[in-house]
Amino acid sequence: MDRKLRFAVIGAGRFAEECQIPGLQRHPDAEVVALCRRNRDLCEQTALKFGVPKVHTDYAAVIADDTIDAVTIVTPNAFHHPIAVEALQAGKHVFCEKPLAMNASEAREMCDIAEASGKIHHVAFTFRYTHCLYKLRQMLNNGVIGKPLYVRIQCDGWSALQSSATAAWRNQKSLSGTGMLGDMGSHFFDAIRWVCGDITQICGVLHNVPRVRPHVSTGEPTPIDTDDLAAAWFETESGLKGQFFVSSITPPRPENKYIEVVGEEGALFAYLSRGHQEGLRFRHRDGDWKTIDLPSEAAEGKPHALGRMMGSYVDGILRGKLNPDRDPSFFDGWKVQLAIDAVAESAEQKKWIDLGNRTTDQ
């Protein structure tokens, strides 16, 4: 290509300023040419800050712009499906925040349309771009701990109970679909799939603390109706057993937000982060924990995985395909959404859910 790829960021809020905009701008073959946000004043401020020439308040204007090659979607979850579908049908490449959709049906439609379009479709599963999780996956595949037996993910936090806590779109089912289950659980389910394989059976519980908080934007009293805590027990296609726990109402401990895989010969432990907290340890069944060396970038304490993720999106467009060893597509987003929906169903019906037939029937 004799020019840079032109990108538009739809949903140009705080996280777009942390991730999508700077991540794309750092790539030598990419430029951000438009931002879209319903609040024009805030959108113009962000555009001025990052030197972006065009501002829109309606995503339809972005999609209608034939000079834009690709978009990123950083909106509330309820808008992922319509924006992604329209962008793909207009011939644009699409990067979408997680979870991919409000439910598996939406996610599957997005996946089918994306694959039929021939365009690059990428989901924001950031943990794949950390050095420690990538290395853990390599070591696991190389048989370092023998046959995997058990995997667990733990993530505690109690920001939801702090007196200064506010409400936002993530706390409203109409905009987010789920709470911690979709917000962080989507990351965790993707990490489990990427490292250990597809989940075939799952059982889960959800918990919401009924309360009202001032909305972060309007100050209006807003009921919190999404889950504050999500836990799941599951089995993968290889027979591996596992669990995950994520919460915004339980106090964290020094060792927090991690994945641990236990095998017949030992165990592997890695932190899950945007790259600011990297660490990988290995323990043989007859030995002590040993720290595994990682690239120097892993020790800088910066969220480098965000930039690497956005760079991978650009690289995928340039070469005409994602990196199958690392990059998550809408297919991966759909698989994760199946697990999210199954946990919600299990929590409601208080039973195990079989995912085996859902991966082909839906």
N, C-alpha and C positions, 0 to 999 in steps of 0.2 A: 504494500500500500504506500502511495507516495505522499500521504498526509497522515496526521494523527487521527486516531479513533475519537469520535465525538460522543461524549456521555452527558446524560441528564440525570440528576438525582431528584427523585420524586419522594417528598417527605423530608425536606431539608431542615430537620430539627437538630437537637443536641447531639444525638448519636451519629447523624450524618456528618456533623462537624468533626467528630472524633475519628470516624472510620472511613466512610465512603468517599467524601470529598478529598481529604488529604491523601488517602490511599491511592485513588485514581490519579491525582495530580503528580504523585511521585513517579509514576511510570513514564518513561521517555516517549512512549508511543500513544499516550492518552491525554485528552484534555477535557475538562468539565466545562461545557458551554451553556448549560441551563440548570436552574434550580426551580423546584416547584413546592409551594407550601401555601395553605389557605390564607395565612396571615401575611399579606404583602409586605408590611413594614418589617417584620422579622425576617422574611425571605430576602428583602433588599439588604438588610444589615449583614446577613450571612454572605450574600453575593459580593458585597463590597469587601468584606473581610478576606475572602478567598480569590477575589479577582475574576468572578464568573460574570460573563456579559449579559445573559438573559435571565429574566425572572418571570415565573408564571404562578397563577393561583389555581389553575385548573389543569389536571393531568392530561386532559384531552388535547390541549394545545401542544403539549410536549410530544404526544404520540402522533399528532398531525404534522409535526415538523420533520420533513424528509431529510434535513441535513444532520439529524441526530441518528447515530448508529446504534446506540445501546442505552439502556436505562438501569438504574438501581431503584428498588422499591423499599423505602424505609418508613412506611406508614403503619398505622394500627392494622392488626391482622385482618380485620373485616374487609379491608380494601385490597389485599394482596391478589385475590382471584380476579376481580374485574380489571384491574390495571395490568396484571401480567398477561391475561388473555388478549386484551386489546393491543398491547404492545407487541406481542408475538405475531398476532395477525397482521399488524402493520409492518412486519419485517424487521423488528428490532431485537437485539440480544437482550436478555433479561437476567439481572441478579436480584434475588428476593431475600429479604430478611426471614428469619425463622420465627415461629413455625411457618411452614409454607402456606397453610390455609386455615380456615376455621374448622374443617373436618376432612375426613379421608375422601369423600366424594368430590369435593372441590379440588383437593390436591391431585386426585387421579385425573380429573379433566384437564388441569393445568399441565400435568405431565404429558398426557396424550397430545395436547395441542402443541406443546413445546417440542416434543420429539418429531411431530409431523412437520413443524415449521423449518427444521434444519438449522435453526439458530442456537446459539449457546445459551444454556439455562443453568444457573448456578444458585445454590442456597448458602446462606451465611452460617455454616457450621464451623465456627472459628477454631475450636479445639484441634481440628485436623492440622492446623498450621503451626502448632507449637512443636518445638523440637522434642520435648519429652514424650508426648503421646505418639508421635511418629516413630521415635526410637523404640518405645515400648512395643508397638505393633510389629516392628521388624524383629525384635528379640523373641517375641511370642511366636511369630511365624518360623523363626529359625530353631524352635524347639528348646530354647534356653530353660524353660520351666517344665518341660515335658508336656504331657497331655493336660490342657486346661480343665480345671474342675469347677471353679467358682469365680465370679466377678462381682465386685460391689463398688458403688459410687455413693459418696456421702457429701452433703452440702448443707450446712446449718447457717442460719442467719436470723436475726430477730428485729430487723429494721421496721417491720410492719407494726410492732407493738410500741415503738418509741413515741414519746409524746409529740414530737415534731412531725410525725408521719402525715403525709397528704395522700389524696387519691388522684389517680390518673387513668388513662384509657386502659392500662394493663389490669386495673382492678374492676373493670366492667365487662361482664360476659358478652354483652352486645357488640363490643369492639374487639375483644381479645379471644373469646371462646373459652379459654381456661386461664388460670393464674400461673402459679409456679410450675404446674404440670407442663404447660406449653412453653412458658418463658425459658426456664432452665431445663425442664425435662426433655425438650426437643434436642438440646445440645447433648444431654446424657444418652438418650436413645441412639442418636447418631454415633456417638463415641463407642457405645456397646456394639452396634452393628458393624462399624468399621474395623473394630479390633477383634470381635469375637464371633460375628456372624448374625444371621437373621434370628429374631425372636419368634418362637412358634406358639408359646403359651404364656399368659400373663394374668396376674391378679393384683389388684391395687386398692388403695384407700386414699380419699381426699378429705381435707379438713379446712373449714372456713370459720374464722372468728367473726361473728356478726358485729359490725361496728359502722360508724359513719365518720368520715374524715372530710376536711375542706379540700375541694378540688384544686390541684396545683395551678391551674390556669385561671379559674373563675372565682375561687374561694367559696363556692356554693357547697353546702353540706351534701356529701355524696356517699351512698351506701356502698360498701365493699362486698361484692357478691361472687368473687372468684376464689379459688382454693389458695390458702396460705401454706398448705403443706400437702405434699404428694409423696406416696411411697408405693413401690411396686416390687413384686417378686416374679421371676420369669424363668423360662427355659429357652435355650437357643436350639437351632436345628442340629447341632452336634451333641446335644444333651447337657451342655454346660448350664449350671444353675447360677442364678444371680439375683441381686437386689439393688435398688437405688432409693435414696431418700433425699428430698430437697424441701427446704422450709424457710420461711421468712419469720417464723414465730418461735424458734428455738435458738439458744445462745451458741455461737460458734466456739470451737476449741482451736488450739494452735495448729493441729493437723486437720485441715478442712478443705472441702472441694477437691476431692481426689478420686482416682480410680485405682483399684487394686485387683490384680488377677492372680489367682492361686492355682498352681498346677501340681502334678505328682512329684516334680523335682525341685520346686521352689516357688517364689512369688515375685511379682513386679508391682511397683507402686509409682504412680506419677500424679503430679498436680494437674488440675484442669483450670486453665485461666486464658486470658487474652495474650499471654506471653510475659506478663509482668512477674509471674511467680512460676518459675520453671524448676523442675527437679525430678529425677528418676532414680529409683533405688531397686536393687536386686538382692534377693536373699535365697541362698541355696537351702534346701531342707535341713542340712546338717551344719549350716554356718550362720553368720551374722549379716545384718544389712550392709550392703556396699553401695556407695554412690557411683552412678554411671556418668562418665564424662559426656558433656553436650557441647555444641558449638558455643563460642564466646558470647554470641548475641544473647544466648539464654540467660546469662548472668547480669545483663544490663538493667533488669528491673523495669523494662518498658513493654507496652502492649504491642510488640512487633508482629504478632500473629495477625492483627487487623490489616496492616499494610501488606503483608504477604498474601493474605486472602484476596484482597482487592487486586493485587498484581496478578494473581493466578487467573482471575476473571478476564483481565485484559489479555494475558498470554493465551488463554483458551480461544478467544476470538481471533487473535492473530494467526494461530496455527489451525483453526477450524475445528477444534475438538478439545474437550477437557482432558486433564491428566487423569486417567482412570485409577492411578495408584493413590490419588489424594483428593481430587476435586469432587465435591458433592453436586449432583444434578437434581432436577425436579423429581426424578425417580427416587432418589434417596430421601427427598423431602416427603414424598408420598408414603414411603415405607415407615418413616418416623411418625407421620400423622396416623397411620394405622395403629401403632402402639399407643399413641396418646388417646385416641378414641377408645381403645380397648380398656385402658386404665379407668377412664370415666365410666364406661359401661360396667366394668367389674365393680367399681365402687358403688354404683347404683344398685346392681343386682346381687352384690355380695357373693360372687362366684368367679371361678377361673374362666378366662376367655381363650378360645382356640383361634390363633391367627393363621393357621396353615392354609385354609381355603380362601381367606380374604385377599391374599396376595395375588390370586388369579381371577377370582370372581368379580371383584369390584372394578 
